[in-house]
Amino acid sequence: MSTIITEQCDEPSYEAALSTLESRLKEPVSFLQAPVYGRVQAGNGKKVCYFVGRDSGEIVLAGLGVRYEAPGGLRYLYFPYGPVVTEVSADIFASFVAQAKKIAQQLGCGFVRIDNEHFFASQGSSTSPAVARMSSLQPRSEWLLDISGDEESIWMGLHKHARYNIRLAERAHSEYKVYAPADVPMEDFYSLMATTGKRDSFSIFDRSYYEAYLAAMTPEDGFVAMVYIAGQPAATALFVMHDAQIHYVFAGSSNDYRKIAPAYFLIWETIKIARDRGCTLFNFGGVQDEVKKLHLQGVTSFKKRYGGYQLDHGLPSDLVINHLRYLALRIYKTIRY
């Protein structure tokens, strides 16, 4: 008889359980499974659920789920890069699935999406790329840089073009500033985001989304960095820190200093700040992958110039509740893919 019990819990209980798991795991846990991400999503109107699994009282699982809406209005509960587990077993999987499906049904969801291929690999199968591809799906490939070594080694690991642009920004007397979430100059931040979106032809969120994002963060969760040239905002980025890993979440830059490319300088200075704050890994976020099929060639090239390595994620697995509506979604997504 299984001794695994998975239950829904509140944020403080989840945070304590996740911290316990993180102390046992070798690899850092993404901030997408951290309470700060739950607060961000709740602040933007999403329903967020926290789950904890125990084996005879010992924490074995922690999962953060966010309710989204698929094409056709079909709701689903998504666990981005989660749930977090210390081991993979049929009993842990069965306990989690039963509770997650129960809560998902209460939320009017037609399926549950698990985005941790190690968790379901021996218990179920992944969905197809066509069905997996949704706006909520996190990148299938991320670019990471180990920043635990000495600063000189990190510097020499940068591509020569990255080092050149950093020196160029220094010669332009660029000024680097760090802002706590509550102190971010939103006019400058959003203006740089909007400029970048227009220049590079991608959609950005409404200003209210970024305001809610920052409102959900504490100074311990992260910060916004900004580079000024001749007193004018030239580049910015929002960073989130969790489990000794700093995440490059949003970024923007001005059209006025393209030859200097101040984003290189911004990242380099942030690497130093992150090291001072105890981070050992710099997560640049998504790069080009064959599932989401976004046009990220330029972004990918920029990120790879810092050195590092690629972390690939498998396809998620969908636990279907409403089979008829899920079949309709699968047909629609397959035709559109």
C-alpha positions, -999 to 999 in steps of 0.1 A, spaced: 0 0 0 14 34 -10 24 59 18 25 88 -6 0 116 0 -2 147 -23 -22 177 -11 -30 212 -22 -14 238 1 -9 275 6 21 295 -6 41 295 27 38 257 31 48 252 -5 78 275 -2 90 255 28 86 222 10 103 235 -21 133 247 -1 136 213 15 137 196 -20 162 221 -33 186 213 -5 186 177 -17 188 182 -55 221 186 -74 206 208 -102 190 242 -94 152 246 -96 138 271 -121 121 301 -107 90 290 -127 83 266 -99 91 292 -72 65 311 -52 75 344 -68 63 331 -102 30 321 -86 26 356 -72 34 371 -106 8 350 -123 -18 356 -96 -11 393 -99 -20 391 -136 -53 374 -130 -43 337 -133 -54 310 -109 -24 294 -92 -23 261 -73 4 247 -50 9 210 -43 31 191 -19 37 154 -18 49 135 13 60 99 19 54 91 56 58 128 64 90 133 43 87 159 14 91 141 -20 73 165 -44 64 202 -48 45 215 -78 32 249 -89 4 249 -114 -11 278 -134 -45 277 -151 -44 287 -188 -68 287 -217 -62 269 -249 -77 277 -283 -115 271 -282 -117 281 -245 -104 248 -232 -88 254 -198 -58 235 -185 -35 234 -155 1 238 -165 32 230 -143 60 249 -160 92 228 -157 75 210 -129 66 194 -106 98 192 -87 107 157 -73 136 141 -56 130 107 -72 107 92 -99 84 64 -87 50 50 -98 35 58 -64 46 95 -64 34 98 -99 0 82 -92 -6 103 -60 3 136 -78 -18 128 -109 -49 119 -88 -47 152 -68 -38 174 -98 -67 160 -118 -91 165 -89 -82 202 -85 -80 208 -122 -116 195 -126 -127 218 -98 -111 247 -118 -130 236 -150 -99 223 -168 -99 198 -196 -64 185 -190 -33 188 -168 1 196 -185 32 182 -168 65 198 -180 91 176 -163 99 147 -187 120 129 -160 89 127 -138 65 111 -164 91 93 -186 84 59 -172 47 65 -164 33 81 -196 40 95 -229 47 131 -241 23 150 -263 30 158 -299 49 190 -309 18 204 -325 -4 201 -294 25 211 -271 30 244 -289 11 271 -271 20 306 -259 22 294 -223 47 266 -231 81 275 -218 112 273 -241 123 238 -251 159 250 -251 176 274 -227 212 288 -227 231 287 -194 265 299 -182 284 287 -152 295 318 -133 310 299 -103 346 302 -115 369 332 -113 360 364 -131 389 363 -155 380 328 -167 344 339 -173 357 369 -192 380 349 -214 351 325 -222 332 353 -239 333 356 -276 358 383 -288 328 403 -302 312 403 -268 344 415 -251 348 442 -278 313 456 -273 317 456 -235 349 477 -239 331 499 -264 304 507 -238 330 514 -211 348 538 -234 314 555 -240 313 561 -202 282 539 -198 266 539 -164 251 507 -149 224 510 -123 204 484 -103 169 490 -92 149 472 -66 115 460 -79 96 488 -62 120 515 -75 121 508 -112 117 538 -135 87 524 -154 86 550 -181 122 542 -192 118 505 -187 86 502 -207 98 526 -234 129 504 -240 108 473 -241 83 488 -266 112 501 -288 127 466 -289 94 450 -297 87 473 -326 123 471 -339 125 433 -337 89 426 -346 77 408 -315 48 414 -292 53 427 -257 29 427 -227 9 457 -216 26 480 -192 3 467 -164 17 432 -168 53 444 -161 40 465 -132 22 435 -117 54 414 -123 75 439 -103 49 443 -76 51 405 -70 88 406 -65 108 414 -34 144 427 -35 155 391 -27 137 378 -58 155 400 -83 160 434 -98 160 455 -129 193 467 -144 196 497 -167 225 511 -187 227 549 -194 248 565 -220 252 603 -218 225 603 -192 199 586 -215 185 551 -210 202 528 -235 194 492 -223 175 474 -196 166 439 -183 146 423 -156 163 395 -136 148 370 -112 170 350 -88 162 317 -73 182 287 -60 216 302 -68 205 308 -104 198 342 -120 173 344 -149 173 369 -177 136 374 -181 128 406 -201 151 429 -220 150 460 -241 173 486 -257 172 520 -274 177 525 -312 201 553 -305 232 533 -294 230 503 -317 267 506 -326 277 504 -290 253 475 -282 250 483 -245 232 450 -238 266 432 -237 278 456 -210 246 452 -191 249 414 -190 286 415 -180 279 439 -151 249 418 -140 271 387 -140 293 404 -114 263 414 -93 248 379 -95 281 364 -83 281 388 -54 246 377 -45 255 340 -44 245 329 -78 265 302 -96 245 299 -128 233 326 -153 202 314 -172 198 334 -204 164 319 -211 151 305 -243 170 301 -276 159 288 -310 140 254 -308 120 233 -332 88 232 -311 79 268 -304 94 278 -338 99 314 -328 124 335 -349 151 338 -323 182 335 -344 196 369 -335 187 365 -298 203 330 -298 235 343 -314 237 371 -288 233 348 -258 258 322 -271 285 349 -273 289 347 -236 299 310 -237 280 284 -219 259 254 -228 224 245 -240 198 228 -218 171 210 -237 137 201 -224 116 173 -237 79 177 -247 53 179 -219 28 153 -211 -10 160 -210 -32 142 -185 -66 143 -202 -98 149 -183 -122 160 -210 -114 135 -238 -138 149 -264 -127 185 -261 -90 175 -259 -95 155 -292 -109 186 -308 -79 207 -296 -55 180 -309 -71 180 -344 -71 218 -345 -35 222 -334 -23 194 -358 -39 212 -387 -25 246 -377 11 233 -369 
